[in-house]
Amino acid sequence: RGFVLEFNEKPDVDLYELEKRVLEIIRADVEISYYDDHSITIENDIYKCTCPRIHVRSSSEIKDFHLVKECKFNPLTNVYSIIGTVGKSQPTAIEDFNKLGE
């Protein structure tokens, strides 16, 4: 389980620092709620979300969060992707994603 964030340009972000900040939010046990068909709220901020109806109510419900520490470019769609996983036994390296069915 997890998510993919897509960008038209390669994001200038330290994925290690981003993961650290997300883990701080998870530990802070902040409220997450449905806002509309394209958005959720995290505390008082509104964020675009492609699946706003299938989320947790609190950040502390998110278990075993990891970011793949490499931003991947998809030449078919011309987008860069940041990939995140949640839950036990999820791959954390891009080369392990093809092994999910093994």
Secondary structure, DSSP 8 states (H G I E B T S, - for coil): -EEEEEESS-----HHHHHHHHHHHHHHT-BEEEEETTEEEETTEEEE-S-TTS--SBGGG--S-EE-SS-EEETTTTEEEEEEE-STT---SGGGGGGTT-
